[in-house]
């Protein structure tokens, strides 16, 4: 695979926006890139992205974290429990702590006891769910405004602001519905419209992760625990300590993802509000090839598609057209690089989607509901051989054991 | 004597784990001011009534099938998280087919079962094919397929004429006619019947044991699960085995929806229970993929789930048993690992001793 350098990434992104703009005009769905849609999409991307980042920290140190969902649930519960009594900031803090405790538990099971990592993660998912449902019934049923599966409202919110200097003029441009220009304006103004402080923190955490893991000695050691712990140990790296730390950080980030759902997205803890986002986060991390940039991109795409189905049914028609054009382009690319079978399959897929677009006036919301998962499957099917997980990912490591 | 010791050894780890889990749960209960003894007596009193036993047996049937489906994957080193999606898709299609069939039961029921198995196997086969030909981890692909299954099913039931109104404000597949339903039997003193499907679950258990231990296919499967390279050296194509294992796991997963479908609900609606696949994972783990171990695990799980149903009446959230189950799974795998390490250590020691004796003798 040719290396993804900055110009290439910019090319891909602008190509994507161009296609989106084209789909918007052809399908007459102006909401596709409106400020409101983009703002909601970035919001939806935050918890998914944080979950993905959480998975990345853990897996870079060689521990597969299937328990992200359970740790997120712990985070949402902690936020709801403390939030209705002590406010949003305290809720944020406790959610991170609760998530980190979940991470620590996974670390104890997988690092100290060398248990199969996927099994331990599954157990944490069960445990997180059971513990929070149990405690919610005990603590929230009698609380004012709470119920058996829902906490009282968290009082106060985390600051969010609209950078009017940027967002307002761009929204005006966006409303003109010009080709390409309005779309870019919508995307940028969407980011700065009703921007939550947690969104800013999340963006910063992605940058920070990239810097720590790839540009510091600490990060190199942490990644060496995931690539080749036996060699790392022989060079004096305390592999198990790094694993412990990485998995605990992973838990803390999952807790933060839960905090976003409870504090920013809804303002309460509600049973089942994570809705599988831990697993989707895992998918975005794989989609992003275990890299922060790729994970962020994956989370944005997931968040975007997730948002479209909630806003306007017409959006889905635009999305189908977008997908059809994109898949057609991939098909052409595959044909030109000599992979005829794959190219043919993609071409067929594109024709089916294109026909569906031409024939139907509207699409059921289920199309958008399954689209992110279908996309992930297709991406994995075409690119799985090019993805490169950390070499010792998922392999239990015991100090002093050779390999 | 040797057999007894072997049984004792294999029971030690789960028994320890369960005891540990009980201690943890009791501590949690006590911390919230509940009377631990009352809680467990209440569970036992309710759970040992005839009606509750019928419910436990029914739930156990479902759990058992789900766990066997997961276990087949585990034997091949495949982690089939997709049992959930597989049984939902298989169950939905089978229910739709069964609803439109007006055949006598001895034809209708086997056809329903075969349809469920075939559809679920195909759904699992997608993940199997992606794994074998494209190198996609089955963990991720089956998670994705679970979500896709839910979307596809809700589309078919809500927006096509596969679904129809089966009750007020409830859409589902057409109700299965009486001839296509599976008769059960009633325990003395119980008001709910035990599903007839329990016999099929028993047959599946025996078949699973036979397949693994008495056939070449089972040997190949276990061999490639333990060491793909060694299996390859003895002429087993581990890729092919992975695909077969996935298909077989899916086929058994297809049975998971049927006890409920043929025994009580008779129509697949959107409120059909969705969590059986994940329960199956936990039970396969504590049963160590052994057909008898899984039966004990399924019994434990279904007993806990049913007997806790009345706990809310005495002010204790019934979710306490979910905590108990979660701790048990975690503790069981830790216990197995500790036992294994001890065994390795003991083995090394005995070898060392033998070598030392040899040298001393020479």
Contacts between the chains, C-beta under 8 A, distances in Angstrom:
chain1	res1	chain2	res2	distance
A	66	B	139	7.4
A	105	B	330	7.9
A	109	B	330	6.1
A	109	B	333	7.4
A	109	B	334	6.3
A	113	B	334	4.7
A	113	B	337	5.4
A	113	B	338	7.2
A	114	B	337	5.8
A	115	B	330	7.9
A	115	B	333	4.6
A	115	B	334	5.7
A	115	B	337	5.4
A	116	B	333	6.5
A	118	B	79	5.7
A	118	B	139	6.7
A	119	B	285	5.8
A	119	B	329	7.5
A	119	B	333	5.2
A	120	B	330	6.6
A	120	B	333	6.7
A	122	B	278	7.5
A	122	B	281	5.7
A	122	B	282	7.0
A	122	B	285	7.8
A	122	B	329	7.2
A	123	B	282	7.5
A	123	B	326	5.7
A	123	B	329	4.1
A	123	B	330	4.0
A	123	B	333	7.2
A	124	B	326	7.6
A	124	B	330	7.5
A	125	B	278	7.7
A	126	B	278	7.5
A	126	B	282	6.4
A	126	B	322	6.5
A	126	B	325	6.0
A	126	B	326	3.8
A	126	B	329	6.3
A	127	B	322	8.0
A	127	B	323	6.6
A	127	B	326	3.2
A	127	B	327	6.6
A	127	B	330	6.9
A	128	B	326	7.8
A	129	B	322	6.3
A	129	B	326	7.8
A	130	B	319	5.2
A	130	B	320	7.7
A	130	B	321	7.7
A	130	B	322	2.7
A	130	B	323	4.2
A	130	B	324	7.9
A	130	B	325	6.9
A	130	B	326	5.3
A	131	B	319	8.0
A	131	B	322	7.9
A	131	B	323	5.5
A	131	B	326	7.6
A	133	B	317	6.9
A	133	B	319	4.0
A	133	B	322	6.6
A	134	B	28	7.7
A	134	B	317	4.7
A	134	B	319	4.0
A	134	B	320	5.5
A	134	B	322	7.1
A	134	B	323	5.9
A	137	B	312	7.8
A	137	B	317	3.7
A	137	B	319	6.7
A	138	B	32	5.9
A	138	B	317	6.0
A	276	B	147	6.8
A	279	B	143	5.0
A	282	B	140	7.0
A	282	B	143	7.5
A	283	B	140	6.1
A	283	B	143	7.1
A	283	B	144	6.6
A	286	B	137	7.8
A	286	B	140	5.8
A	364	B	155	5.8
A	364	B	159	5.4
A	366	B	151	4.7
A	366	B	152	7.3
A	366	B	154	6.0
A	366	B	155	4.0
A	366	B	159	7.6
A	369	B	151	4.4
A	369	B	154	7.8
A	370	B	147	6.7
A	370	B	148	4.8
A	370	B	151	3.7
A	370	B	152	6.8
A	373	B	144	4.3
A	373	B	145	7.7
A	373	B	147	4.4
A	373	B	148	5.0
A	373	B	151	7.8
A	374	B	144	7.7
A	374	B	148	6.2
A	376	B	140	7.5
A	376	B	144	5.3
A	377	B	130	7.3
A	377	B	136	7.8
A	377	B	141	6.2
A	377	B	144	5.0
A	377	B	145	7.5
A	377	B	148	7.6
A	380	B	130	7.0
A	380	B	134	7.3
A	380	B	136	4.5
A	380	B	140	6.6
A	380	B	141	6.6
A	380	B	144	8.0
A	381	B	130	5.7
A	381	B	134	4.9
A	381	B	136	6.1
A	382	B	134	7.8
A	384	B	130	7.8
A	384	B	134	5.2
A	384	B	135	4.6
A	384	B	136	4.6
A	384	B	137	7.8
A	385	B	134	7.3
A	385	B	135	5.4
